[in-house]
């Protein structure tokens, strides 16, 4: 899942080397924390959050068949 997030976001940003995705697994959920260069935050979030919502939709649809919820935090 980390590779999927990195591959989507790397095409949107000017500083692809500064993409960082951290995975935190808990008993009922998996949380991915996405961090990008401060100049690229607006490109990843998009106008009214549309790009962030689209990224989350793809990530949630690609979730493995585990009994845990997937969350994506964009910072």
C-alpha positions in Angstrom: 0.0 0.0 0.0 2.9 2.4 0.7 4.2 1.9 -2.8 0.7 2.7 -4.2 0.5 5.9 -2.2 4.1 6.9 -3.2 3.5 6.2 -6.9 0.3 8.3 -7.0 1.7 11.3 -5.1 5.1 11.3 -6.8 3.4 12.3 -10.1 1.7 15.3 -8.4 4.6 16.9 -6.5 7.7 18.9 -7.4 9.9 17.2 -4.8 9.2 13.5 -5.1 12.3 12.7 -3.0 10.7 14.2 0.1 7.6 11.9 0.1 7.4 9.9 3.3 4.8 7.3 4.0 4.7 5.8 7.5 2.5 2.9 8.4 1.1 2.4 11.9 -0.9 -0.8 12.4 -3.3 -1.1 15.3 -5.7 -3.8 16.3 -8.6 -2.5 14.3 -7.1 -0.2 11.8 -4.0 0.7 9.7 -3.1 4.3 9.4 -0.8 5.7 6.7 0.8 9.1 7.4 1.8 10.9 4.2 4.3 13.7 4.5 5.4 15.9 1.6 7.6 19.0 1.1 5.8 22.1 2.4 5.6 23.6 -1.1 3.7 20.4 -2.3 1.0 20.2 0.3 -1.5 22.2 -1.7 -0.9 20.1 -4.8 -1.6 16.9 -2.8 -4.7 18.3 -1.1 -6.1 20.1 -4.1 -8.9 22.7 -4.4 -11.5 21.9 -1.7 -9.6 18.7 -0.9 -10.6 17.0 -4.2 -7.2 15.4 -4.9 -6.8 14.2 -1.4 -10.3 12.7 -1.5 -9.4 11.0 -4.8 -6.2 9.5 -3.4 -8.1 8.2 -0.4 -10.7 6.7 -2.6 -8.1 4.7 -4.6 -6.3 3.7 -1.4 -9.5 2.5 0.3 -10.6 0.6 -2.8 -7.2 -1.2 -3.1 -7.2 -2.3 0.6 -6.2 -5.9 1.1 -8.8 -8.4 2.3 -8.0 -7.9 6.0 -10.5 -7.1 8.7 -9.0 -3.7 9.4 -10.0 -0.2 8.3 -7.5 1.8 6.3 -6.9 5.5 7.0 -4.7 8.0 5.1 -3.5 11.2 6.9 -1.9 13.9 4.7 0.4 16.3 6.5 
